[in-house]
Amino acid sequence: MNAPDQRSTDSRSPQPPPNERLHRRVYGLLIGLVLWLVLSVWLFAGAGTVDYLLVIVSGFILIALGLPLILSRVGRGGAANAAAPAEPAYHDWAAAEFGIWQGRLRGKDAATLIVLPIAAVAIGMTLFGLAFHVAERAGPLQPLSAYSSGSVVKNNG
């Protein structure tokens, strides 16, 4: 006996396709964090060779920022852009799904995962730069022997 085919009939509408482009605000946040990183690197500026190397590092960072920005502008021109729908509001984009290679994520989660590494580097570099300035202003440390009276105290307890 053949059993009847009991496929589930799902009355739900099919899922809309996921977003495949980042929202403009995510790009703006990334640009701001990269510029913050460049400024925080300059906290290490000093005399001579250090400034020269910081110019080179800043140039590399700005080129790494500029090339994708230029390429994104080149890819948006022409008739294909005229037929594309308007970009959704950030709130709608963040609530919708974002397509990644392994599957789908909520837009808000994808934006967080994309922004988090550069934010951590920018904040960390700022903290290192501030610690560098504090240590530089404190002056040289006294040798450890200056803090000792020269005698060893033995604890008999």
QUIWO-V119938 format. One record per residue. N is the residue number from 1. RES is the residue in one letter. SS is DSSP state (H for helix, E for strand, - for the rest). PSI is psi in whole degrees, 0 to 359 (none if undefined). Layout:
BEGIN
N:RES:SS:PSI  N:RES:SS:PSI
END
This chain:
BEGIN
1:M:-:134  2:N:-:127  3:A:-:146  4:P:-:147  5:D:-:116  6:Q:-:61  7:R:-:142  8:S:-:132  9:T:-:110  10:D:-:120  11:S:-:355  12:R:-:149  13:S:-:152  14:P:-:152  15:Q:-:140  16:P:-:156  17:P:-:146  18:P:-:157  19:N:E:142  20:E:-:359  21:R:-:144  22:L:-:152  23:H:-:154  24:R:H:326  25:R:H:328  26:V:H:316  27:Y:H:319  28:G:H:319  29:L:H:319  30:L:H:318  31:I:H:316  32:G:H:319  33:L:H:324  34:V:H:318  35:L:H:323  36:W:H:318  37:L:H:316  38:V:H:316  39:L:H:323  40:S:H:331  41:V:H:327  42:W:H:355  43:L:H:342  44:F:H:6  45:A:-:141  46:G:-:224  47:A:-:149  48:G:-:235  49:T:H:331  50:V:H:316  51:D:H:320  52:Y:H:315  53:L:H:326  54:L:H:326  55:V:H:318  56:I:H:314  57:V:H:316  58:S:H:321  59:G:H:316  60:F:H:317  61:I:H:317  62:L:H:326  63:I:H:318  64:A:H:331  65:L:H:319  66:G:H:322  67:L:H:310  68:P:H:327  69:L:H:316  70:I:H:316  71:L:H:326  72:S:H:328  73:R:H:324  74:V:H:321  75:G:H:347  76:R:-:357  77:G:-:169  78:G:-:191  79:A:H:334  80:A:H:327  81:N:H:328  82:A:H:328  83:A:H:347  84:A:-:144  85:P:-:161  86:A:-:151  87:E:-:135  88:P:-:164  89:A:-:155  90:Y:H:320  91:H:H:317  92:D:H:320  93:W:H:318  94:A:H:330  95:A:H:335  96:A:-:172  97:E:E:148  98:F:E:127  99:G:E:126  100:I:E:174  101:W:-:321  102:Q:-:347  103:G:E:230  104:R:E:147  105:L:E:159  106:R:E:148  107:G:H:322  108:K:H:318  109:D:H:320  110:A:H:317  111:A:H:320  112:T:H:315  113:L:H:330  114:I:H:320  115:V:H:332  116:L:H:315  117:P:H:314  118:I:H:329  119:A:H:318  120:A:H:319  121:V:H:317  122:A:H:315  123:I:H:316  124:G:H:318  125:M:H:325  126:T:H:316  127:L:H:319  128:F:H:318  129:G:H:318  130:L:H:319  131:A:H:323  132:F:H:316  133:H:H:321  134:V:H:315  135:A:H:325  136:E:H:322  137:R:H:337  138:A:H:337  139:G:-:180  140:P:-:147  141:L:-:151  142:Q:-:147  143:P:-:155  144:L:H:331  145:S:H:337  146:A:H:337  147:Y:H:352  148:S:-:148  149:S:-:358  150:G:-:342  151:S:-:149  152:V:-:128  153:V:-:127  154:K:-:130  155:N:-:119  156:N:-:5  157:G:-:none
END
